[in-house]
């Protein structure tokens, strides 16, 4: 006997999968005018934010911060470097290591893309946030922290 006799519409995992696919499509559409994939955006925006805090992460640290696969992070960073949005610099604290820095072009791209993503998030989550109220963010944090 199944725990969901009414079918997939009562399965939390199935519903999360569908919501995730719709959200990913909304993100892709919001980022298309900026010529960024969602993975490129996440890494660029994270580097930009940490750079603004005076922290220039290494590629390994960026992978850790974003929860991204290290190999995928490496590939995406290479693409961002090729686009002139990011540069690798010598780590002043460790001559064997490189840190990542957002270029001025990367900063402009990050700021514009962040605005587009925030607008898309408001449009996507607005109705759910209105229904769930203040419980939505704690629920998403709980799921993300597993």
C-alpha positions as a Markdown table, in Angstrom:
| # | Residue | x | y | z |
|---|---|---|---|---|
| 1 | Unk | 0.0 | 0.0 | 0.0 |
| 2 | Unk | 1.3 | 3.5 | -0.8 |
| 3 | Unk | 1.5 | 6.4 | 1.5 |
| 4 | Unk | -0.1 | 8.6 | -1.2 |
| 5 | Unk | -3.2 | 6.8 | -2.4 |
| 6 | Unk | -4.4 | 9.9 | -4.2 |
| 7 | Unk | -1.4 | 9.9 | -6.5 |
| 8 | Unk | 1.5 | 12.2 | -7.0 |
| 9 | Unk | -0.5 | 15.3 | -6.2 |
| 10 | Unk | -0.3 | 14.4 | -2.5 |
| 11 | Unk | 3.5 | 13.6 | -2.6 |
| 12 | Unk | 5.6 | 16.4 | -1.2 |
| 13 | Unk | 8.6 | 15.4 | -3.3 |
| 14 | Unk | 6.6 | 15.4 | -6.5 |
| 15 | Unk | 5.2 | 18.8 | -5.7 |
| 16 | Unk | 8.6 | 20.2 | -4.8 |
| 17 | Unk | 10.0 | 18.8 | -8.1 |
| 18 | Unk | 7.3 | 20.6 | -10.1 |
| 19 | Unk | 7.7 | 23.8 | -8.2 |
| 20 | Unk | 11.5 | 23.7 | -8.6 |
| 21 | Unk | 11.1 | 23.2 | -12.4 |
| 22 | Unk | 8.8 | 26.1 | -12.7 |
| 23 | Unk | 11.1 | 28.3 | -10.6 |
| 24 | Unk | 14.1 | 27.2 | -12.7 |
| 25 | Unk | 12.2 | 28.3 | -15.8 |
| 26 | Unk | 11.4 | 31.6 | -14.2 |
| 27 | Unk | 15.1 | 32.1 | -13.3 |
| 28 | Unk | 16.3 | 31.2 | -16.8 |
| 29 | Unk | 13.9 | 33.7 | -18.3 |
| 30 | Unk | 15.0 | 36.4 | -15.9 |
| 31 | Unk | 18.7 | 35.8 | -16.6 |
| 32 | Unk | 18.5 | 35.3 | -20.4 |
| 33 | Unk | 18.7 | 39.1 | -21.2 |
| 34 | Unk | 21.8 | 39.2 | -19.0 |
| 35 | Unk | 23.4 | 36.3 | -20.9 |
| 36 | Unk | 23.9 | 34.3 | -17.7 |
| 37 | Unk | 22.9 | 30.8 | -16.8 |
| 38 | Unk | 21.5 | 30.3 | -13.3 |
| 39 | Unk | 24.8 | 28.6 | -12.2 |
| 40 | Unk | 26.8 | 31.5 | -13.5 |
| 41 | Unk | 24.5 | 33.9 | -11.7 |
| 42 | Unk | 24.7 | 32.1 | -8.4 |
| 43 | Unk | 28.5 | 32.0 | -8.5 |
| 44 | Unk | 28.9 | 35.6 | -9.8 |
| 45 | Unk | 26.4 | 37.0 | -7.3 |
| 46 | Unk | 28.1 | 35.1 | -4.4 |
| 47 | Unk | 31.6 | 36.4 | -5.4 |
| 48 | Unk | 30.2 | 39.9 | -5.7 |
| 49 | Unk | 28.5 | 39.8 | -2.3 |
| 50 | Unk | 31.6 | 38.4 | -0.6 |
| 51 | Unk | 33.9 | 40.8 | -2.4 |
| 52 | Unk | 31.8 | 43.6 | -1.1 |
| 53 | Unk | 32.4 | 42.3 | 2.4 |
| 54 | Unk | 36.2 | 42.3 | 1.8 |
| 55 | Unk | 36.3 | 38.6 | 1.3 |
| 56 | Unk | 37.6 | 37.2 | -2.0 |
| 57 | Unk | 37.0 | 33.4 | -1.9 |
| 58 | Unk | 39.1 | 30.7 | -3.5 |
| 59 | Unk | 37.3 | 28.5 | -6.0 |
| 60 | Unk | 37.1 | 25.7 | -3.4 |
| 61 | Unk | 35.5 | 28.2 | -0.9 |
| 62 | Unk | 33.1 | 29.4 | -3.5 |
| 63 | Unk | 32.0 | 25.8 | -4.2 |
| 64 | Unk | 31.5 | 25.3 | -0.4 |
| 65 | Unk | 29.6 | 28.6 | 0.0 |
| 66 | Unk | 27.2 | 27.9 | -2.8 |
| 67 | Unk | 26.8 | 24.2 | -2.3 |
| 68 | Unk | 27.9 | 23.6 | -5.8 |
| 69 | Unk | 29.9 | 20.6 | -7.1 |
| 70 | Unk | 33.6 | 21.6 | -7.2 |
| 71 | Unk | 34.1 | 20.5 | -10.8 |
| 72 | Unk | 31.0 | 22.4 | -11.9 |
| 73 | Unk | 32.2 | 25.4 | -10.0 |
| 74 | Unk | 35.5 | 25.2 | -11.9 |
| 75 | Unk | 33.8 | 25.0 | -15.3 |
| 76 | Unk | 31.5 | 27.9 | -14.5 |
| 77 | Unk | 34.3 | 30.1 | -13.1 |
| 78 | Unk | 36.3 | 29.4 | -16.3 |
| 79 | Unk | 33.3 | 30.7 | -18.4 |
| 80 | Unk | 32.9 | 33.7 | -16.2 |
| 81 | Unk | 36.6 | 34.5 | -16.6 |
| 82 | Unk | 36.3 | 34.1 | -20.4 |
| 83 | Unk | 33.4 | 36.5 | -20.3 |
| 84 | Unk | 35.6 | 39.0 | -18.5 |
| 85 | Unk | 33.3 | 39.0 | -15.4 |
| 86 | Unk | 35.7 | 37.4 | -13.0 |
| 87 | Unk | 39.4 | 37.2 | -12.6 |
| 88 | Unk | 41.7 | 35.0 | -10.7 |
| 89 | Unk | 44.3 | 36.7 | -8.5 |
| 90 | Unk | 47.2 | 35.6 | -6.3 |
| 91 | Unk | 46.1 | 35.1 | -2.7 |
| 92 | Unk | 48.1 | 37.6 | -0.7 |
| 93 | Unk | 48.1 | 35.2 | 2.2 |
| 94 | Unk | 49.1 | 32.1 | 0.3 |
| 95 | Unk | 51.4 | 32.3 | -2.7 |
| 96 | Unk | 50.2 | 28.8 | -3.9 |
| 97 | Unk | 46.5 | 29.8 | -4.0 |
| 98 | Unk | 44.3 | 32.0 | -6.2 |
| 99 | Unk | 41.3 | 34.0 | -5.1 |
| 100 | Unk | 38.5 | 35.1 | -7.3 |
| 101 | Unk | 37.5 | 38.7 | -7.9 |
| 102 | Unk | 34.6 | 40.2 | -9.8 |
| 103 | Unk | 35.7 | 42.7 | -12.5 |
| 104 | Unk | 34.0 | 46.0 | -13.0 |
| 105 | Unk | 32.0 | 44.4 | -15.8 |
| 106 | Unk | 31.1 | 41.5 | -13.5 |
| 107 | Unk | 29.9 | 43.9 | -10.9 |
| 108 | Unk | 27.6 | 45.7 | -13.3 |
| 109 | Unk | 26.4 | 42.3 | -14.6 |
| 110 | Unk | 25.8 | 41.0 | -11.0 |
| 111 | Unk | 23.9 | 44.0 | -9.9 |
| 112 | Unk | 21.6 | 44.0 | -13.0 |
| 113 | Unk | 21.1 | 40.2 | -12.7 |
| 114 | Unk | 20.4 | 40.4 | -9.0 |
| 115 | Unk | 17.6 | 42.9 | -9.6 |
| 116 | Unk | 16.1 | 40.7 | -12.3 |
| 117 | Unk | 16.2 | 37.6 | -10.1 |
| 118 | Unk | 14.7 | 39.4 | -7.2 |
| 119 | Unk | 11.9 | 40.7 | -9.4 |
| 120 | Unk | 11.3 | 37.1 | -10.7 |
| 121 | Unk | 11.4 | 35.7 | -7.2 |
| 122 | Unk | 8.8 | 38.2 | -6.0 |
| 123 | Unk | 6.6 | 37.3 | -9.0 |
| 124 | Unk | 7.1 | 33.5 | -8.4 |
| 125 | Unk | 6.9 | 33.4 | -4.6 |
| 126 | Unk | 4.5 | 36.3 | -4.1 |
| 127 | Unk | 1.3 | 34.2 | -4.0 |
| 128 | Unk | 2.9 | 31.5 | -1.9 |
| 129 | Unk | 4.4 | 34.0 | 0.4 |
| 130 | Unk | 1.0 | 35.6 | 0.8 |
| 131 | Unk | -0.6 | 32.3 | 1.7 |
| 132 | Unk | 2.2 | 30.9 | 3.8 |
| 133 | Unk | 3.0 | 34.2 | 5.4 |
| 134 | Unk | 6.1 | 34.3 | 7.6 |
| 135 | Unk | 6.4 | 30.5 | 7.6 |
| 136 | Unk | 7.7 | 30.3 | 4.0 |
| 137 | Unk | 11.4 | 31.4 | 4.6 |
| 138 | Unk | 11.9 | 29.2 | 7.7 |
| 139 | Unk | 10.5 | 26.2 | 5.8 |
| 140 | Unk | 12.8 | 26.8 | 2.9 |
| 141 | Unk | 15.8 | 27.2 | 5.3 |
| 142 | Unk | 14.9 | 23.9 | 7.0 |
| 143 | Unk | 14.7 | 22.1 | 3.7 |
| 144 | Unk | 18.0 | 23.7 | 2.4 |
| 145 | Unk | 19.9 | 23.0 | 5.6 |
| 146 | Unk | 19.2 | 19.2 | 5.5 |
